[in-house]
């Protein structure tokens, strides 16, 4: 039944672009102004000051922690200080997970501490047992049920370094799917080589999920040198470890998406959406994940809003600092749900959530009638060293739920070569951001948002049937 | 009185080299054999296997900890497994310092954790107070007595990166002298920017000393990003932190210098001494500090000992794995004390304790009659990319007490450009060692020890009045 309805809806969706539609255009005046904004942004340090302020004054801001509330207040105040015309919040409610303490030790003749961090969503508890090493998630998933009874599973998969972050797909699956696979094989605990590309004693956290039918077990990530160590020890002989986590779920919490707008000149009720997520993991100060994204988008909106009224773009620039991305796109999903009826008012969206490396590519999946306008945006981005591509990374995690139901989106791909050296670790701190690369990002988002907001015509935002999610 | 005696002794000392002395010589056969050993060492992985074994199977080995005893057993067994002719231990007794836990937090509106580690020798305790930042030790030392009453002193000195590690002089003084300066100004606690050159959330530990008349205060090092953070916060306004250390002195412990010998062919009672220190700080696994030095010297002795009896050098190769270097050269001082009467039997000494970077320079301070032999050793080292210098780094910390009372010493200078990224941090782990650079070190020590041991004549070891130590 559901499938029949979906098929009918999809056929309707396919039919829509066939309607006659004027090409979307960006005029020369807008292009000239975009060029001015671009140079101004490159010389401006607003982005740096914003990320410095957030990471210093708020610091780590785990969703649901006391710092979450401080971050919300910070964002409201920062939007106002940056001259945003409207600032408001929209509630986002989610289950609250807390980390209190975590440790692990090799027992016996090679007794020593291991640096671990609990995976988000892990239960607390102390387990002790022999470690069984698997080179990959696949190998663990093939383990015979019961074969790990009383043991601790260790997936020692080494994530690939890549500019586009493609290594995080398989690396992240070790984190999301590993614990459930371990439980199915009978394990009492789970450890993994962090989904990261560095060589420091700083483990990478991140969410895991347990299949609903299973009883969760303590699950943690080892730093990469600790994973090396455990691999060597298990190769030498039977190795027992203890894993002690004090963490877990504790009720619900309501945070806020914090939204700032610079009102458009002629179509103030239509918006271009940019943003980042305000929450971070608790281990670092969330500089690259995602203080940078918040700063880039806040600074871009600020630069556009600082234009004289007559030079403002036609549409409104809406900047969203999303709540709780890390634990499951809670802010992005709440936004999509709340604004589902307004999809057509969303001209185009893009989120910055892949660090602070330079943007090297731009892509937007849009109907044919908008291709010229997209090419114009690409042309204005080219002096920043940004290549126009047909296919990109999508519009960032928090806008993906809204994109799934119809909002048109663009992607500004950042160089993520070093991103997974720092991602979700204590090392995600301000010193890892290059101010010049950050300014390049601000320039790109400024150009992008300005031109998209000033275009004559749209980029194809229209309601569609949501994708069926697993 | 003491000065008069010393002057008399020194005039005697100056007189000694004036006696007629045959030049020390190294013959062509020895040079040819050194060349063979050099190439053999470059292709050999004994050094790598030794440091892998020590850092993996023993792991961190803080002097006085249960792992100290395991390290001693490991060293005895490893010497035997490597074919050393004689293996023994010599006791080294020292006060035992323990680290149990450590934490720090910014309090108030920017509440967040700071990554700290207690300085060795610090007392435990919890202090809470406003932070007063000083850009240098000098600035703190100028603080008016009583001006820091109830406050926590923070020295934010940034150590210089250099190949020869010269930045550690001023950087290390912030650690050794800072706490006492803070106490004199009335402070209740002391924190410092780690004496390091990295940008990771891994603070650098190391010993501090309190002036005897003072009551020690909790003293810790911040990781470099945490020092950045605290500097920014104090610049924004009054900043209070809490510092909680559970650590301190706990009685005495007796560890062992572990010694292995490859017996010389014709002068077995004369020795060339090489070595490293067996203890490490507890945060890392002591790979570069100083598993590498132990491995380099053990492997060098092994390669020389593996020669057919007829090709062995004239003198014995003595390899020492020193106890407790980190907390005050306890092993080195014990060795000097025990063997003071045998200085002339020590042909020449060199310790490896500056990581695992390539050796780039060789120097030996010797009498004129030994210059030709030193030049021959330099000539045999040159193909390894090692330059002959007149002045070097001395013979390493653990041999410096023996050198002070007369043993001739040589220095093989390692490239320490990255050494203080890792030194005394959790990041001092095996993955930081380049196996090829390690093999170059082994080759250099093999060549050096072989030629020094086979030389006809000596390098000037003779008792002298100990230097007056502060």
Contacts between the chains, C-beta under 8 A, distances in Angstrom:
chain1	res1	chain2	res2	distance
A	52	B	232	7.2
A	56	B	110	7.0
A	56	B	229	6.3
A	56	B	232	4.7
A	56	B	233	6.3
A	56	B	236	7.3
A	57	B	109	7.4
A	57	B	110	5.2
A	57	B	233	7.9
A	57	B	236	7.1
A	58	B	110	7.0
A	59	B	106	7.4
A	59	B	110	6.0
A	59	B	111	7.5
A	59	B	112	3.4
A	59	B	229	7.6
A	60	B	112	5.7
A	60	B	113	7.3
A	66	B	111	7.2
A	67	B	111	7.1
A	67	B	112	7.3
A	70	B	109	7.4
A	106	B	59	7.4
A	109	B	57	7.4
A	109	B	70	7.3
A	110	B	56	7.0
A	110	B	57	5.2
A	110	B	58	7.0
A	110	B	59	6.0
A	111	B	59	7.5
A	111	B	66	7.2
A	111	B	67	7.1
A	112	B	59	3.4
A	112	B	60	5.7
A	112	B	67	7.3
A	112	B	285	7.3
A	113	B	60	7.4
A	115	B	426	6.6
A	199	B	427	8.0
A	199	B	431	5.2
A	199	B	432	7.2
A	200	B	200	5.3
A	200	B	202	6.8
A	200	B	427	5.5
A	201	B	202	6.1
A	201	B	284	7.5
A	201	B	425	7.8
A	201	B	426	3.9
A	201	B	427	5.4
A	201	B	429	7.0
A	202	B	200	6.8
A	202	B	201	6.1
A	202	B	202	7.4
A	224	B	431	7.7
A	225	B	427	7.3
A	225	B	429	4.1
A	225	B	430	7.5
A	225	B	431	5.4
A	228	B	429	7.5
A	228	B	430	7.0
A	228	B	431	5.7
A	229	B	56	6.3
A	229	B	59	7.6
A	229	B	285	7.2
A	229	B	429	7.3
A	229	B	430	7.7
A	232	B	52	7.2
A	232	B	56	4.7
A	233	B	56	6.3
A	233	B	57	7.9
A	236	B	56	7.3
A	236	B	57	7.1
A	284	B	201	7.5
A	285	B	112	7.3
A	285	B	229	7.2
A	425	B	201	7.8
A	426	B	115	6.6
A	426	B	201	3.9
A	427	B	199	8.0
A	427	B	200	5.5
A	427	B	201	5.4
A	427	B	225	7.3
A	429	B	201	7.0
A	429	B	225	4.1
A	429	B	228	7.5
A	429	B	229	7.3
A	430	B	225	7.5
A	430	B	228	7.0
A	430	B	229	7.6
A	431	B	199	5.2
A	431	B	224	7.7
A	431	B	225	5.4
A	431	B	228	5.7
A	432	B	199	7.3
